[in-house]
Amino acid sequence: MKLTKRSLYIILVIVITIAVDQISKVLVRVNIQPRTETTIGERISLIGDKFIMMNIENSGAFLGMGSDLNPTLRIILLLILPILVLGFVLRHIFKDKTIDSWSLFAFASIVGGGLANVFDRIVYGSVTDFFFIDLGGVFRTGIFNIADVSVTTGMIILLFVSLKKKKTIEIPE
C-alpha cells in the first residue's frame, strides 16, 4: 500500500481518536474512585447534576448490554465480530477512493473509537466509561467514554452525508 496523503489522514484520525480515548481512560482510572458491586464510587460534577464524571467498568457493550452473556459468546460478539467489522470498514475506506472527505472522517472516527474499546476489552476485560449527561428528563444518556463519542459522531456525520446525497439526487418526472 502506497502511503498517500489520504492514507495518512485516515491513519492520523484513527490514531488521534485512540490516543485521546486511552489517555482519558487512564486519567479516569488513576484519579476517580471506581464504582464496584459494593461501593457507589466517586462522582465528579462538571456542570451541576447535568454533566457528571464517574468511573464505571463496563464488561458489556453499549449501556452494558451483553454483560450477562457466557464468556464464549461475549468473546464472539464483543471482540471477534467488532474486529472483523472494523477490519472490513478499514479496508473499504482505504480502497474506495470515491468516499467524500466528511464520510472518510466519519468512517475513520468509527474505526478509531471501535478499536479503542476493543483494546480495552482485550487488555482490561472491560471498557472504562465515565461521562453521564442528564438534562432533567428531556435528555439522559447512559455512561459513555470518548470512543463512544467518536463512534456516535461518525454515525451522525454519515447520516447527514447520506441525507444530503439523497436530497441532491434528482428524480426524473
Buried (B, 14 or more C-beta within 10 A) or exposed (E): EEEEEBEEBBBEBBEBBBEBBBEBBEEBBEEBEBBEEEEEEBBBEEEEEEBBBBBBBBBBBBBBEBEEBEEEEBEEBBEEEBBEEBEEBBEEBBEEEEBEEEBBBBBBBBBBBBBBBBBBBEEEEBBBBBBBBBEEEEEEBBBBBBBBBBBBBBBEBBEEBEEEEEEEEEEEE
